[in-house]
Amino acid sequence: MTAYSKKLIAFDLDGTLTESKAPIDKEMADLFVQLLARKKVAVIGGGGWPQFQSQFIAGLPASADNLSNLLLLPTSGTCLYVWKGNWVPEYQETLSQIDRDGIRRAFDSALKAAGYDKPEKQYGDIIEDRGSQVTFSALGQKAPIELKRQWDPDREKRRKIAAILAEKLPAFDIKIGGTTSIDVTKRGINKAYGIRKLEQRLKLEPEDIVFVGDSLFVGGNDYSAKATGVDCVAVSGPEETKKLIRSWLF
């Protein structure tokens, strides 16, 4: 499959374009900008808008053109930002305060039931309210990637927590993401929802789109993309994504 056979290429962010919560590196940024010059490109990630700004946008070359070809969907596709001389939100599916408070209480209960112990050193909030999504990060969002990889390499800790959450929050989607995270959104408001919004906005069919992500496994926060019928490509990390983009460009 070549990029030329698709009208839109959509990427996950953490674990796909970058390491978890790490800034995009120069090699990836250069490849991405080359792709952006040829295609419409979307980035759909679990992080909030401030995280997108610091982790992704800030790493693109200052001279980057074609930003009108780029669509950004933070918090798992629950909102969309487009370029109109600056980044403007086009929609935002914000959770009510009642919902966000209820999700926090469910997390507190589920973490206790699953035997989760807070680390002695936290690298930011353990439970983060992102407006349209509430996210658990076992060590904090800013933990070093080496520590994150050690905490739950087989995802079993998070599967246990997510299973308890699913019983407590039947009206919400609970997805495992990144290396230590669990994301909670309104049911049906997820990456599949984001892809459908892109289809509507750009007047595309599923066959016009390819999605690239590292969490396409059942229960992963990219898995919902499969339900849309778009082609999905699983990658193990940014280095494999670079190889994929090179194969499309050259």
C-alpha positions as CSV (number, residue, x, y, z in Angstrom):
1,M,0.0,0.0,0.0
2,T,1.3,3.4,-0.9
3,A,0.4,6.8,0.4
4,Y,-0.6,7.8,-3.1
5,S,-3.5,5.3,-2.9
6,K,-5.1,7.2,0.0
7,K,-6.5,10.7,0.3
8,L,-5.9,10.9,4.1
9,I,-3.2,9.4,6.3
10,A,-4.1,9.4,10.0
11,F,-1.6,8.7,12.8
12,D,-1.7,8.0,16.5
13,L,0.7,10.2,18.4
14,D,2.2,8.5,21.5
15,G,4.1,5.3,20.6
16,T,3.6,5.9,16.9
17,L,5.0,9.3,15.9
18,T,6.9,9.8,19.2
19,E,7.9,7.9,22.3
20,S,5.4,8.3,25.1
21,K,5.0,12.0,25.9
22,A,8.4,12.7,24.3
23,P,8.8,15.5,21.8
24,I,8.8,14.5,18.1
25,D,12.4,14.0,17.0
26,K,13.9,15.9,14.0
27,E,14.0,12.9,11.7
28,M,10.4,12.2,12.2
29,A,9.4,15.8,11.9
30,D,11.3,16.1,8.6
31,L,9.6,13.0,7.2
32,F,6.2,14.2,8.5
33,V,6.6,17.6,6.8
34,Q,7.5,15.9,3.5
35,L,4.4,13.7,3.7
36,L,2.3,16.8,4.6
37,A,3.4,18.4,1.4
38,R,1.8,15.6,-0.6
39,K,-1.2,14.5,1.4
40,K,-3.9,15.4,3.9
41,V,-2.6,14.1,7.3
42,A,-4.4,13.8,10.6
43,V,-2.9,13.1,14.1
44,I,-5.3,11.5,16.6
45,G,-3.8,11.1,20.1
46,G,-4.9,10.5,23.7
47,G,-3.1,13.7,25.0
48,G,-4.9,17.0,25.5
49,W,-4.3,20.1,23.4
50,P,-1.5,21.5,25.5
51,Q,0.3,18.2,25.1
52,F,-0.1,18.2,21.3
53,Q,1.3,21.7,21.2
54,S,4.5,20.9,23.2
55,Q,5.0,17.3,22.0
56,F,4.2,17.7,18.4
57,I,3.5,21.1,17.0
58,A,6.6,22.7,18.6
59,G,8.8,20.1,17.0
60,L,7.8,20.8,13.4
61,P,10.2,23.0,11.4
62,A,9.5,26.7,11.8
63,S,9.3,27.0,8.0
64,A,6.7,24.2,7.8
65,D,4.2,24.9,5.0
66,N,1.0,23.1,4.2
67,L,-0.4,23.3,7.7
68,S,-3.8,23.5,6.1
69,N,-3.2,19.8,5.1
70,L,-2.9,18.9,8.8
71,L,-5.8,18.1,11.1
72,L,-5.2,17.5,14.8
73,L,-7.5,15.5,17.1
74,P,-6.4,15.5,20.7
75,T,-8.1,13.5,23.5
76,S,-8.7,10.4,21.3
77,G,-10.7,12.3,18.7
78,T,-13.1,14.1,21.0
79,C,-12.0,17.4,19.5
80,L,-10.6,18.7,16.2
81,Y,-8.2,21.6,15.6
82,V,-7.7,23.0,12.1
83,W,-5.2,25.6,10.8
84,K,-6.6,29.0,9.8
85,G,-3.5,31.1,10.3
86,N,-3.5,29.7,13.8
87,W,-5.0,26.5,15.4
88,V,-8.7,26.8,15.8
89,P,-11.0,24.2,17.5
90,E,-13.7,23.0,15.1
91,Y,-15.6,20.8,17.6
92,Q,-15.1,19.7,21.2
93,E,-17.1,16.9,22.9
94,T,-16.6,18.1,26.5
95,L,-17.7,15.9,29.4
96,S,-20.0,17.5,32.0
97,Q,-18.5,18.2,35.4
98,I,-20.8,15.6,36.9
99,D,-19.4,13.0,34.5
100,R,-15.8,14.0,35.2
101,D,-16.3,13.8,38.9
102,G,-18.0,10.4,38.6
103,I,-15.1,9.1,36.5
104,R,-12.6,10.3,39.1
105,R,-14.5,8.4,41.8
106,A,-14.7,5.3,39.7
107,F,-10.9,5.5,39.1
108,D,-10.3,5.9,42.9
109,S,-12.4,2.8,43.6
110,A,-11.0,0.7,40.7
111,L,-7.4,1.5,41.5
112,K,-7.9,0.5,45.1
113,A,-9.7,-2.8,44.1
114,A,-6.9,-3.6,41.6
115,G,-4.2,-3.1,44.2
116,Y,-2.6,-0.1,42.6
117,D,0.0,1.7,44.8
118,K,0.9,5.2,44.1
119,P,4.6,5.6,43.3
120,E,6.8,7.3,45.9
121,K,7.8,9.8,43.2
122,Q,5.0,11.1,40.9
123,Y,5.8,12.7,37.6
124,G,2.7,14.9,37.3
125,D,-1.0,14.1,38.0
126,I,-2.0,10.4,38.3
127,I,-5.5,11.2,37.1
128,E,-5.8,14.1,34.7
129,D,-9.0,15.8,33.7
130,R,-8.6,16.8,30.0
131,G,-12.1,18.1,29.6
132,S,-13.4,15.7,27.0
133,Q,-11.4,12.8,28.5
134,V,-10.2,11.6,31.9
135,T,-6.8,9.8,31.8
136,F,-5.0,7.7,34.4
137,S,-1.2,7.6,34.1
138,A,0.3,5.2,36.6
139,L,3.5,7.2,37.3
140,G,2.3,10.6,36.1
141,Q,2.3,11.9,32.5
142,K,5.9,13.2,32.6
143,A,7.6,10.0,33.9
144,P,10.8,8.9,32.1
145,I,10.0,6.5,29.3
146,E,12.3,3.9,30.8
147,L,10.2,3.8,34.0
148,K,7.0,3.7,32.0
149,R,8.1,0.7,30.0
150,Q,8.9,-1.2,33.2
151,W,5.6,-0.6,35.0
152,D,3.2,-2.6,32.8
153,P,5.0,-4.1,29.8
154,D,2.3,-6.8,29.2
155,R,-0.6,-4.5,30.0
156,E,-2.0,-6.9,32.6
157,K,-2.1,-4.3,35.4
158,R,-4.1,-1.9,33.2
159,R,-6.4,-4.7,31.9
160,K,-7.3,-5.5,35.5
161,I,-8.1,-1.8,36.3
162,A,-10.0,-1.3,33.0
163,A,-12.1,-4.4,33.6
164,I,-13.2,-3.0,37.0
165,L,-13.8,0.4,35.5
166,A,-16.0,-1.1,32.7
167,E,-18.4,-2.4,35.4
168,K,-18.5,1.0,37.2
169,L,-18.8,3.2,34.0
170,P,-21.1,1.4,31.5
171,A,-21.8,4.7,29.7
172,F,-18.2,5.3,28.9
173,D,-15.4,3.9,26.7
174,I,-12.4,2.7,28.6
175,K,-9.2,2.2,26.6
176,I,-5.6,1.3,27.3
177,G,-3.1,3.7,25.7
178,G,0.5,4.5,25.7
179,T,2.7,2.7,28.2
180,T,1.0,3.4,31.5
181,S,-2.4,5.1,30.6
182,I,-6.1,4.3,30.6
183,D,-8.4,6.8,28.8
184,V,-12.0,7.3,29.6
185,T,-14.4,9.1,27.2
186,K,-18.1,9.1,26.5
187,R,-19.2,5.9,24.9
188,G,-18.7,6.1,21.1
189,I,-16.7,9.3,21.4
190,N,-13.3,7.9,20.5
191,K,-10.8,7.6,17.6
192,A,-13.5,6.0,15.5
193,Y,-15.7,9.0,16.1
194,G,-12.8,11.3,15.1
195,I,-12.3,9.3,11.9
196,R,-16.0,9.6,11.1
197,K,-15.8,13.4,11.7
198,L,-12.8,13.6,9.3
199,E,-14.8,11.6,6.6
200,Q,-17.7,14.0,6.9
201,R,-15.5,17.1,6.8
202,L,-13.4,16.0,3.9
203,K,-16.1,14.1,2.1
204,L,-14.2,10.8,2.2
205,E,-15.1,7.1,2.2
206,P,-13.4,4.6,4.5
207,E,-11.3,3.3,1.6
208,D,-9.8,6.7,1.2
209,I,-8.1,6.6,4.6
210,V,-5.3,4.7,6.3
211,F,-4.7,4.8,10.1
212,V,-1.4,4.0,11.7
213,G,-1.1,3.2,15.4
214,D,0.7,1.1,18.0
215,S,-2.4,0.1,20.1
216,L,-4.6,-1.6,17.6
217,F,-5.0,-4.7,19.8
218,V,-8.3,-5.4,21.5
219,G,-8.8,-2.9,24.4
220,G,-6.1,-0.6,23.0
221,N,-7.0,3.1,22.4
222,D,-6.4,2.7,18.7
223,Y,-8.6,-0.4,18.4
224,S,-11.8,1.6,17.7
225,A,-10.3,2.8,14.4
226,K,-10.8,-0.8,13.0
227,A,-14.6,-0.4,13.4
228,T,-14.6,2.3,10.8
229,G,-13.5,0.0,8.0
230,V,-10.5,2.1,7.2
231,D,-7.2,0.3,6.5
232,C,-5.2,0.0,9.7
233,V,-1.4,-0.5,10.0
234,A,0.0,-1.6,13.3
235,V,3.5,-0.4,14.2
236,S,5.7,-1.2,17.2
237,G,7.0,2.4,17.6
238,P,8.3,5.5,16.0
239,E,11.2,3.8,14.2
240,E,8.8,1.4,12.4
241,T,6.6,4.4,11.6
242,K,9.6,6.2,10.0
243,K,10.3,3.2,7.8
244,L,6.6,3.2,6.8
245,I,6.6,6.8,5.8
246,R,9.9,6.4,3.9
247,S,8.3,3.6,1.9
248,W,5.5,5.9,1.0
249,L,7.7,8.8,0.1
250,F,10.6,7.3,-1.8
